[in-house]
Amino acid sequence: MDTSVTEIAPDVYRLSTYVSDADIVFNQFLVDADEPLIFHTGPRALFPLVSAAVARVVPVERLR
């Protein structure tokens, strides 16, 4: 599995993870602002992949 990162608006990113076993794509949304946030819509097991993708945009430690 891999998580792709796409900027869909200025400082707003969609993180997409395709899970082939379930044939489904889970999307998370990252807003890079003074206090960055992530809206995580997916199972907890995806968080290692998602946090690695977030780190490509902002340090995970900055998330609120």
N, C-alpha and C positions, 0 to 999 in steps of 0.2 A: 504494500500500500504506500501511496505517496500523497502528500497534501500540496496542491497547487495554490499559488497566491496570485490574485488578480486585483489590480486597483480599479474599482468600479466607479469611483467619483474621487475628487481630490481628498486624499487622506482617509479614504474609506476602502477597505480591502475585503474581498470574499476569499475565504480559505475553503477549498473543496477537497474532500477525501472520498475517493471511490472505494467501496467495500465490495469486492467481487463475490464473496460468499453470499451476500444478501442482495447483490445486484442493485445497490442503492448508492447515491451520493449524499454525503452529509456536508452541509455548509455552515461555516461560522463566519461572523462578521467582526472585523477589527476596525475601530475608529482611532486614528492616530491624532490625538489632541493633547492639550496640556495635561489632562488626566486620561490616558488611553484606556479603552475598554474593549473587551471582547464579548460578543454575544455568541455563546457556544450552544449549538443545537446538534447534539449528537451524544453517543454513549461515552461514558467516562473513559473507556478503554482507548479512545482515540486521542486523549489529551497529550500523550507524548508526541505524537505526530503533529498535532495542532500547535503545541507550544514551540516545537522546533520551527514550524512555519512562521509563527508570530515573531520569533527571534530574528528572522530575516528582515523584518520591518522595524521593530522596536524591541528593546530589551524586555524580556518577560517580567522582570522585576518592576517595571514602570506601570504595569496593568493595575487598575483600581479594582 
